[in-house]
Amino acid sequence: MLRLIPGDPAQIMLGEHATVEQVAQFRADSGLDQPLPAQYLGYVGGLLRGNWGRSIKTNVPVTAELAERIPATVELTLTAMAIVCVVGIPAGVLAAFRRGSALDLVASGGTLIGVSMPLFWLGLLFGHFFGYRLGWLPTSGRLTIGVELEPISIVHALSQALPKLLTARLNAGIDFISNFYVLNSILTANHTALADSLRHLCLPSLTLSTVPLAVIVRMTRSCTLDALGQDYLQTARAKGLPERDVLLRHALRNALPPIVTVIGLQTGSLLGGAILTETIFSWPGIGQYVVNRVLARDYPAVQGVVLVIALLVVLTNLAADICYVYLDPRIRYE
């Protein structure tokens, strides 16, 4: 589908003043002059060898560019989902327990607003109010200029402590982990960078969490209401268990499997759908990266992003399936 978009990447890269010979030479060097089936087979063959290709725009390996961008998107997504779980599940449980009360009406109205509010508009409102008007939180980037983060391998002198074990791949893995700013600042005990990175995470993560938060609140309320109507809860009450134990240990635990399913699906959608949020807050993740590369018709880069998002979605849903085993012991016997 990307190749159906009008525009020649060779012409875009070389500019409108490039000659026909220069464009043809660029296409030949990039393999763009081959038929699409040949390009596809060559790309798949490269993937099997661990070669994801080189960016047409920068001539840098796609894996190297993605390794710099993926941590930012994953960090933003996990923070947003942490907000969703910490706020959404308790709010849904309380709304179900206090069905018909003012709390239930506020939760239901809030979820309706959350689902209906466009993310780009909400992000602009957050940035204008909390960033420009009040000046409480930064509105762009991951760190303030002047706040530095050093790689974990340098701070802990791993090259000197493990000179033989520190191979090139291990170095690359450590550098990849270093791009998770919150984790890096914790492992290197850089408290200034930790506080600054968390402040930069606030606005984009709040914006990104709005829609899944509304979905989780509604799902938790519905599942908890369904569980509260079951006969085993009447039995638990008849045994004299406190209402808190009945709600948390029996109703919520039986309502969690479908909630975990929705959490997994929402996490996968956030990984691939953070484009607007990253663009608004100038967040250097794969969302902003893929927008720039689509405009440049950078086929290998866009294909790499699609593969990464697909893998992350699969892993997220696999993690949700594994959680079922611990939430519902009956699954172990099936």
C-alpha positions in Angstrom: 0.0 0.0 0.0 2.9 2.3 0.7 4.1 1.9 -2.8 0.7 3.0 -4.2 1.2 6.5 -2.7 2.1 8.9 -5.4 5.8 10.0 -5.3 9.1 8.5 -6.1 11.5 8.2 -3.1 14.5 8.7 -5.5 13.0 12.0 -6.8 12.1 13.1 -3.2 15.6 12.4 -1.9 17.5 14.0 -4.8 15.2 17.0 -5.2 13.3 18.4 -8.1 16.5 19.6 -9.9 18.0 16.1 -10.2 18.6 14.8 -13.7 17.0 11.7 -15.1 20.3 9.9 -15.0 20.8 10.7 -11.3 17.3 9.4 -10.4 17.9 6.2 -12.4 21.2 5.6 -10.7 19.7 6.2 -7.2 16.9 3.8 -8.0 19.4 1.2 -9.2 21.6 1.6 -6.1 18.6 1.3 -3.8 17.1 -1.7 -5.6 13.9 0.3 -6.5 14.2 -0.5 -10.2 13.5 -4.2 -9.6 9.9 -5.6 -9.8 7.9 -5.6 -6.6 8.0 -9.4 -6.2 11.8 -9.3 -6.5 12.0 -6.5 -3.9 9.7 -8.4 -1.5 11.7 -11.6 -1.8 15.0 -9.7 -1.3 13.6 -8.0 1.8 12.3 -11.3 3.3 15.7 -12.9 2.6 17.4 -10.1 4.4 15.1 -10.4 7.4 16.0 -14.1 7.7 19.6 -13.1 7.9 18.9 -10.3 10.4 19.2 -7.5 7.9 16.3 -5.1 8.0 17.7 -2.9 5.3 19.0 0.6 5.2 17.0 3.8 5.3 16.7 5.4 1.9 16.8 8.8 3.5 19.8 8.5 5.8 21.5 5.3 4.5 21.7 4.2 8.2 20.6 0.6 9.1 16.9 0.6 10.1 17.6 -1.5 13.2 20.0 1.2 14.5 17.4 4.0 13.9 14.6 1.9 15.5 16.8 1.1 18.5 17.0 4.8 19.3 13.2 5.3 18.9 11.5 2.2 20.3 12.4 2.9 24.0 10.7 6.3 23.8 7.4 4.9 22.5 7.5 1.9 24.9 8.2 4.1 27.9 5.4 6.5 26.9 3.0 3.5 26.3 3.8 1.8 29.6 3.4 5.0 31.6 0.0 5.7 29.9 -1.1 2.1 30.7 0.1 2.4 34.3 -2.2 5.4 34.7 -5.0 3.5 33.1 -4.6 0.5 35.4 -4.1 2.5 38.6 -7.0 4.9 38.0 -9.3 2.9 35.7 -9.7 -0.4 37.5 -10.5 1.1 41.0 -12.9 3.7 39.4 -14.7 0.9 37.6 -15.0 -1.2 40.7 -16.3 1.7 42.8 -18.8 2.7 40.1 -20.1 -0.9 40.0 -20.3 -1.1 43.8 -22.0 2.2 44.1 -24.3 1.7 41.1 -26.7 4.5 40.5 -24.8 6.9 42.9 -23.2 10.2 42.0 -19.9 8.5 41.8 -21.3 6.1 39.1 -22.8 9.0 37.2 -19.5 10.9 37.3 -17.5 7.8 36.1 -20.0 7.1 33.3 -20.0 10.7 32.2 -16.2 10.9 32.4 -15.8 7.8 30.2 -18.1 9.2 27.6 -16.1 12.4 27.4 -12.8 10.5 27.4 -13.9 8.3 24.4 -15.4 11.3 22.5 -12.5 13.7 23.0 -10.0 13.8 20.1 -6.5 13.2 21.3 -4.9 16.0 19.2 -7.4 18.5 20.7 -6.9 17.2 24.3 -3.1 17.3 23.9 -3.2 20.9 22.7 -5.4 21.8 25.7 -3.1 20.1 28.1 -0.1 21.8 26.6 -1.7 25.2 26.6 -3.0 25.1 30.1 -0.4 23.1 32.0 2.6 24.1 29.9 2.1 27.7 28.7 -0.5 29.2 31.1 0.7 27.6 34.4 4.2 26.6 33.4 4.1 23.4 35.5 5.1 20.8 33.0 7.2 20.8 29.8 5.4 20.4 26.5 8.0 18.8 24.3 11.0 16.4 24.3 12.1 13.8 26.8 14.7 15.9 28.7 15.4 19.5 29.4 18.4 21.0 27.6 21.3 20.8 30.0 20.1 17.7 31.8 22.4 14.9 30.6 22.1 11.1 30.8 25.2 8.9 30.3 25.0 5.3 29.0 24.9 2.6 31.7 28.0 0.9 30.5 30.1 4.1 31.0 28.7 5.0 34.4 29.4 1.5 35.8 32.6 1.0 33.8 31.4 -2.3 32.4 34.1 -2.3 29.7 36.7 -2.5 32.4 34.9 -4.8 34.7 33.8 -7.3 32.0 36.4 -6.8 29.2 35.9 -10.3 27.8 32.2 -10.8 28.2 31.2 -7.4 26.9 30.8 -8.3 23.2 29.5 -6.0 20.5 25.9 -7.4 20.8 25.9 -7.0 24.6 27.1 -3.5 24.2 24.3 -2.8 21.8 21.8 -4.3 24.2 23.1 -2.1 27.1 23.0 1.0 24.9 19.4 0.1 23.9 18.4 -0.1 27.6 20.1 3.2 28.2 17.6 4.8 25.8 14.8 4.1 28.4 15.5 7.4 30.2 13.5 6.6 33.4 15.2 3.2 33.8 18.6 4.6 32.8 18.3 7.4 35.4 17.4 4.8 38.1 20.2 2.5 37.3 22.7 5.3 37.2 21.3 7.0 40.3 20.8 10.3 38.4 18.0 11.8 40.4 18.0 15.0 38.5 17.4 13.2 35.2 14.8 11.0 36.8 12.7 13.9 38.0 13.1 15.7 34.7 12.2 12.7 32.5 9.1 12.0 34.7 7.9 15.6 34.3 8.3 15.3 30.5 6.3 12.1 30.6 3.3 13.6 32.3 1.5 15.5 29.6 1.9 13.0 26.7 1.1 10.0 28.9 -2.0 11.7 30.3 -3.1 12.5 26.8 -2.4 9.0 25.5 -4.2 7.3 28.4 -7.5 9.2 28.0 -9.2 6.8 25.5 -8.0 3.5 27.1 -8.8 4.8 30.5 -12.4 5.4 29.5 -12.6 1.9 28.0 -11.1 0.2 31.0 -13.5 2.0 33.4 -16.5 1.0 31.4 -15.2 -2.6 31.0 -14.4 -2.9 34.7 -17.7 -1.6 35.8 -19.6 -4.0 33.4 -17.6 -7.1 34.5 -17.8 -6.2 38.2 -21.6 -5.7 37.9 -21.9 -9.1 36.2 -19.8 -10.8 39.0 -21.7 -9.1 41.8 -24.9 -10.8 40.5 -23.5 -14.3 40.8 -24.6 -16.8 43.4 -21.2 -17.5 44.8 -21.0 -13.9 46.1 -24.2 -14.5 48.1 -22.6 -17.5 49.5 -19.5 -15.5 50.5 -21.7 -12.9 52.2 -23.7 -15.7 54.0 -20.4 -17.0 55.4 -19.9 -13.6 57.1 -17.1 -12.3 54.9 -16.6 -8.5 55.0 -18.0 -6.6 52.0 -14.4 -5.5 51.1 -13.2 -9.1 50.8 -16.3 -10.1 48.8 -15.7 -7.2 46.4 -11.9 -7.5 46.0 -11.2 -11.2 46.5 -14.2 -12.7 44.8 -16.0 -10.2 42.5 -12.9 -8.4 41.1 -10.8 -11.5 40.8 -13.4 -13.2 38.7 -14.0 -10.1 36.6 -10.3 -9.6 35.8 -9.7 -12.0 32.9 -11.8 -10.0 30.4 -10.3 -6.8 31.8 -6.8 -8.1 31.2 -7.8 -8.9 27.6 -8.9 -5.4 27.0 -5.7 -4.0 28.7 -3.6 -6.1 26.3 -5.5 -4.9 23.3 -5.4 -1.3 24.4 -1.6 -1.6 25.0 -1.1 -2.9 21.5 -3.2 -0.2 20.0 -1.3 2.5 21.9 2.0 1.2 20.6 0.9 1.7 17.1 -1.4 4.6 17.6 0.7 7.1 19.5 1.5 9.0 16.3 -0.7 12.0 17.1 0.5 12.3 20.7 4.1 12.0 19.8 3.7 14.6 17.0 1.9 17.1 19.3 4.5 16.8 22.1 7.6 16.3 19.8 8.2 13.0 21.5 11.0 11.2 19.6 9.4 7.8 19.3 8.5 5.6 16.4 5.2 7.4 15.8 6.9 10.6 14.9 9.6 8.7 13.0 7.1 6.8 10.8 5.3 10.0 9.9 8.5 11.6 8.6 9.5 8.4 6.7 6.1 8.0 5.0 6.4 11.6 3.7 9.9 10.7 2.4 8.7 7.4 0.9 11.4 5.6 3.0 10.1 2.1 2.3 12.6 0.1 4.5 12.1 2.4 7.5 8.3 2.2 7.3 8.4 -1.6 6.9 10.7 -1.9 9.9 8.2 0.1 12.0 5.3 -2.1 10.9 7.3 -5.2 11.9 8.2 -3.8 15.3 4.6 -2.8 16.1 3.3 -6.2 15.0 5.9 -8.0 17.2 5.1 -5.7 20.2 1.3 -6.4 19.7 1.9 -10.1 19.6 4.1 -10.0 22.7 1.5 -7.9 24.6 -1.3 -10.3 23.8 0.9 -13.2 24.8 1.6 -11.6 28.1 -2.1 -11.1 28.6 -2.7 -14.8 27.9 0.0 -15.8 30.4 -1.7 -13.6 33.0 -4.9 -15.7 32.7 -3.2 -18.7 34.2 -2.4 -16.8 37.4 -5.8 -15.0 37.6 -7.9 -18.1 36.9 -6.4 -21.4 38.1 -9.1 -23.3 36.2 -7.3 -22.5 32.9 -4.4 -24.7 34.0 -6.5 -27.7 33.9 -8.0 -27.1 30.4 
